[in-house]
């Protein structure tokens, strides 16, 4: 059991590192969009991303889990990008 917990801890640290990396890139995208007057929310892009994740999952259950997690990540990314705008939109 302890070895499983250690493995989960290692994976969680890697997920944290990757999430921080993703948020840094999301901030750059937010700057790009703000500078060009582009909207933060791109529903077509987000749905393409979700569909791709589901399609590449090893099982339907993993696809569902990936979708749930990605929807939260996308929401957090949008919030970050909105905060970068003077009007918050």
C-alpha positions in Angstrom: 0.0 0.0 0.0 2.8 2.4 0.9 4.4 2.0 -2.6 1.1 2.9 -4.2 0.8 6.0 -2.2 4.3 7.0 -3.1 3.5 6.4 -6.7 0.4 8.6 -6.4 2.4 11.3 -4.7 5.0 11.2 -7.6 2.2 11.4 -10.2 0.5 14.3 -8.3 3.8 16.3 -8.2 4.1 15.8 -12.0 0.5 16.8 -12.6 1.2 20.0 -10.5 4.3 20.8 -12.6 2.4 20.2 -15.8 -0.6 22.3 -14.6 1.7 25.2 -13.8 3.3 24.9 -17.2 -0.1 24.9 -18.8 -1.2 28.0 -16.9 1.9 29.8 -18.0 1.1 29.1 -21.6 -2.6 29.9 -21.1 -1.5 33.3 -19.7 0.6 33.9 -22.9 -2.5 33.0 -25.0 -4.5 35.4 -22.9 -2.1 38.2 -23.7 -2.3 37.3 -27.4 -6.1 37.3 -27.4 -6.3 40.6 -25.4 -3.9 42.3 -27.7 -5.9 41.4 -30.7 -9.4 41.9 -29.2 -10.2 38.2 -29.4 -12.7 36.6 -27.1 -11.4 34.5 -24.2 -14.0 31.8 -24.7 -13.6 29.6 -27.8 -16.3 26.9 -27.5 -15.4 25.2 -30.7 -11.8 24.8 -29.7 -12.7 23.6 -26.3 -15.1 21.0 -27.6 -12.5 19.8 -30.1 -10.1 19.4 -27.2 -12.6 17.4 -25.2 -13.5 15.2 -28.1 -9.8 14.5 -28.8 -9.2 13.5 -25.2 -12.1 11.2 -25.1 -11.1 9.6 -28.4 -7.6 8.9 -27.3 -8.5 7.5 -23.9 -7.8 3.8 -23.3 -11.3 3.2 -21.9 -14.7 5.0 -21.9 -14.3 5.6 -18.2 -10.9 7.2 -18.6 -12.3 9.3 -21.4 -15.1 10.5 -19.1 -12.5 11.3 -16.3 -10.3 13.2 -18.7 -13.3 15.2 -19.9 -14.3 16.1 -16.4 -10.8 17.2 -15.4 -10.2 19.1 -18.7 -13.4 21.0 -18.3 -12.2 22.3 -14.9 -8.8 23.1 -16.4 -10.4 25.0 -19.2 -12.6 27.0 -16.8 -9.5 27.9 -14.7 -7.6 28.9 -17.8 -10.5 31.2 -19.0 -10.7 32.8 -15.5 -7.0 33.5 -15.7 -7.3 35.0 -19.1 -10.3 37.2 -18.1 -8.4 38.5 -15.1 -5.7 39.7 -17.5 -8.1 42.1 -19.2 -8.9 45.6 -17.9 -12.6 44.9 -18.2 -12.4 41.3 -16.9 -14.2 39.8 -19.9 
